[in-house]
């Protein structure tokens, strides 16, 4: 449990969850994930968000310490996902006079989440552009629906120039700044928010009208200076489904090693041609990492073994994830393997045809069981075509 000053009267109370293995029950978080809440002290005090219910007791103790005997006047609920709203009921028990601040959709969800422990506190319903004065500090609210739930809203504090961005600009890992922030921010974005690029663009347009010094997300470090500028630029690219940089993801799904050998040969050919390459064994690397690399680079090579007249399940799951996240604007080359009836490329083409602006090369590599010299030559030719 950490208490840090973010700017002036704004302090962050963050919990680092290192007990969790899968975020949202599906994404590995080997470095854990933080749950960030923020306290503003003025004539009135306001707390923005709570934490996962598993950490309510320690977090409430830290809040008591941070308040130093002051009354808590407002709880702003930015997002109703349980890792952020899970301690609302516990907070209301500890501070029965606190006024809850949210929008109409917030409170509809809150009542459903707290049916067994109803929350009857005074409520202040806010809408787009509404303000809440705490004294010298004023919170201005903006709705951010589907970034990434329909009730999400953000708040801008005018004096300290802080944007409380809910899940936007979040990442896996520590609440402190760390070297791998960009990769984990991209993996977070691609897998958690990636489908909602249009809605993220709408939020970015609202943010452009603000003089922002610090962005405070609900997960990961606060962003300021060059890191904040970088984050906004990346969100602009990712939310347009534009690649972050030139390079190739070589993703493969095979059974007996021959498809893997072909993918490794392709990766080597691409590196010889000066390309940045990420190589992903879809059966062994969690697909959240592969999805992140698909958002990262402008091209992909997909290699899959034929299976049950279609293609390897790990590749099927990967392409389904890309379609669900609405990935587009990529160039793709295909490689397939099959001992008696190669069918993988046909089915991968069909899956890619359901996605927007995916340029699939007509040329492909077909491996009949194991790599031959002809296959190696075909791989080199396909690498040439992909790097022209």
N, C-alpha and C positions, 0 to 999 in steps of 0.2 A: 504494500500500500504506500503510494508516494504522493506527497503534496508539493507542488511546484508553482511558483509565480510565473504566469505566462506574460502578462503585461499589466502594469499598474495595479488596479484593484481586482484583476482576474487571476484566480488560482485554479490549477487543475488537480483533481483528486483522481488518481488512476490506480486500477487494480491490474496486476500482471497475472494472467491465467496461464500457468505452466502445467496445470493438471489435464487440460483438454488435449485430446489427440486429434479429433476431427472437428473443425469449425463447421457449424450448421450440419453436423452429422455426415459430412462428405469430403471436406478439404483438409488434408494434412497440415498441421501447424507445428512443425518440430521445434520452433523457437517460441511457441505459445502465441498469445494474442492479448492485447491490452483492452480494457474497458475504461474509457475516459469520461469523467464528469467535470463540470466547471462551476466554480462559485464566484459570484460577483458581489462585493460588499460596498454598500453605499448607505444612503438613508434607509433604503430597503435592501434586503439581501435576496438574491436569486440563485438558485441552483439549476443547472441545465443537465437533465437526464440522471439516470441511476445506473446500477450495474446488475450483472447476472445475480440471481437470487442466492447462488452458492456463496457469494462473497458479501452478502448484505451486512452481516454483523460487524466485520472488520471495517467495512466502508463507512458504516454509520458511526463507528467510534472515531474514525478519521475526520468525518464531517463535524462531529461534536467538538473535536479539538480545533478544527479550522475556524469554526464559528466563535469559539472563545466566549460562550455565554450569550451571544447575540441571537435574536429571533430569526428563524427562517421564514421569509415572507412568501416566496414563490418557488414552485418547481415547474420548470419549463420542460415539457415532454416533446422532444424533437422527433422521436421515432419509437414505435411501439414494439419493435422486435424484442423478444424476451431477454436478450443479452444486455439490453439497455433499459427496459422497463420492468425487469424482473423484481426490482426492489421498491417499486412505487408503493405498494401496500405497506411494506415494513417502514418506509420513510413516513408515511401518513400516520402510522401508529406512534412513531417517535415524535412527530411534529403535527399534531392534530389540527392546528390552526393554519397550516400552510395552504396557500391557494394554488391550485393546479392550473397551468397554462398550456393550452393546446388548441388544435382546430377541431371542427365538428367530427371529422373522421377519427381523430385521435381518441376522443372520448367514447365513440361507438366501439372502438377496439378495446379500450381500457375496460369497459364494462363487461366485455366478453372474457377478457383475460382474468378478471378478478371476481368471477361469479361466486367462487367459494369464499372469497374474502372481500366483500364489497367495499369500495372506496367512495365515501360520501362527502369528501371535502368540497369546499367552495371551489367553483371552476370559472375560469376566464377563457372564453372562446375567442380566438384571434383568427384573422383572415389575412390575405395578401396586403402588405403595406401597413398593417397595424403596428402600433408602438406600445412599449411598456416602459414607463419612466421609473427609475430606481433612485432618482436624485440627479446627480451630475451624469450618471450613466443611463443611456436609453437603448433599449433593444428594439430593433426593427425586424419584423418577421416577413419571410418570403416563402411561399409554398414551393415544394420541390417534389411533386407527385411522381411516383415510380422511379425515384432515385434512392432506394429501389423498392419501396413499398408506397401505396397510394396516399398515406397520411403524412409522409415525411415533410418536414419544414426546416428551414435554416433560420438563424438569427444573426443579425449584424449589430455589434455594439459600437455606437458612434464615437464615443470619446477615446477608447483604446484602439479602435479600428480593427476589431477582431471579428472574423466570420466563424461562427459555430456551424459547421457544415454537415452535421449528422454523419451518415456513412460515406458521403462523398469525400474523396481525398484520403480515405483510410488505407491501412495496410495491415498485413499480418506482422507478427513480431512485436518488438519492444515499443513502449511509448517514448523512449529516448531515441535520439538520432542514431542511426547506425549505417554501416557501409553498404549493406545489401538492400537499402530502402527501396530503390527504384525497381528492382526485380520483384520484390514482395508487394510493392504497390501495384505493379502491373498484373501480377497473378491475382491479387485481390480484385482489381477492377475487372479484368477479363472474365472472372468466374462469378463474381457477386453482382456487379453492375452492368457487365458487358452488353446485355440484351437491350439496354435502355439508352442507347446513344442519343436518340432524338430528345429525350427528356434531360439528359446531361447537357446537351447543347443549350436547352432553354435555361437551365440553371447558370451556365457559364455567361450567357447574355445578361442575366440579372447581376452576376458578380462583377461584370465589366463596368457597371455603373457605380461601383463602390470603391472607396479608397481603403484598400485592405492592407494591413500591416502583418497580420498573423491569421492563418487558417487553423482552426482547432477541430479535427475530426474525432469521431467517437472511437476509432481504433488507430493506434500508431502515433508517431510523433507530431507535435505542432509544427507547422510549416511557416517559415519566414524567409525573407531575403532571396537569394538565388535558388534555394530549394523550393520555395513557394512558386517562383516564376517558372521553374522547371516543371513542377507538378501541374500548374494550369496549362502549360503548353502540351504536356503529355495527355492530359484529359481531353484537350481539344482534338488531338490526333486520334486517340483511342475511340472517342465518342463519334467520330466520323468513319470509324473502321479503316483508318489509313495506317499503313505500317509505320512503326517507329524508326526503322532504318532498313537499308538494303541488306539482305541476307536470306538464308534458306533454312527452313525447318525440314529435316529429313525424318519422317515419322514412319515406323514400320511395325507390322504385326505378323509374326510367323511362328512356326512350331518346332522345326528341327534344325534351325540354324542357317539354312540356305538363303532365306529371305533377309535375315540379319546380315549375312555376308554381302549380299547385293546392296543393302542400304549403306553398309560401311564403305563399300567400294565407291558408291555414289558420293558419299560425304568426302572421301579422299579426293575424288575428281574435282569436286566443287572447291575444296580448299586449294588444290593446285591452281585453280583459276582465280584465286584471290578472294573467294567468297567467305563471309562469316557464316558458319554452319552450326546449328544445334541438332544433335542426333538424339532421337527419343524412341526407346523400345516401349511401345504402348502397353505391352503386357506387364512391364515391370516399373515403369515410371507412372506415377499417378497422373491421370489425364489433366488435372488442373495445371500442371507444369507445362504440358504440351499445348494446352489451350493458350496459356500465357505466351509461349513462343510463337504460336500462330498469329497472335496480336502484335508480336514484336517485329517479325520479318515480313518482307513483301512477297516471298515465294515459298512454296512447299513442294517437297517430293513425298508422295505417299506410296508405300510399298506394302503389299499385303498378300498373304497366302490365300488361295481358294479354299473355301470350307463350306460343306453342305450345299454346293452349287452357288454359293454367294462368296462371302469373304470373311476373314478372321474377325471374331466378335470384338476384339479390342479395337480394331480399326472402325468397325461399325459404331461402337460407342463413342469413339473420338469424333467421327464425322457428325454424329447426332448432336454432340455437345457444341460443335462449331455452328451447326445450323440453329440450334436453340439460342446461341449467343449472337446470332445474326451476322456472323463474320462475312465480310465481303471485300472486294477490291484486292484480290490476290491472284497470282499466276501459279498454276499447279501442274506438276508432271507426275505420271503414274508408272508404277512398276508392279507386276503381278507374278505370282508363282503358282504352278499347278502341274501335277504329274500326268494327269490324263485329260483334264478338261479345264484349262485356265479360264476363270470367270471373274476374278476379283476386279480387274480394271473396269469391266462393263458395269459392275455394281457401284464401284466408286464414282464413275462418271455420272451414273444416275443420281447418286446422293448429292454430288456437287452441282448438278443441274438445277437442284431445288434451292440453291443459295444464290445471292445476288452478286453480279459482277465478278464471277469467278472464271478466269481465262484458263481453260484446261487444254494443254498442248495435245494436238492430234497424235504426235509420236508417243510411243510408250515402249517399255521394255517388258518382254515376256520371258520368264525363266521356266524352263521345263525341268523341274525337280532340283537341279543343282547348277551352279554357275559354270558356264562354258566360256571359251575364248570369245565366241560370238556375243554372248551376253555382256562380257566385259567391254567389248567394242561398242555395243549398243548403249551401254551405260555412259561411256565417254561421249558418244554422239548426243545423247539426251542432255548431258551436262553442258555441252557446247550450246545446244539450243536454248537451254534455260538461262544461260549467262550472256546471251547476245545483247 
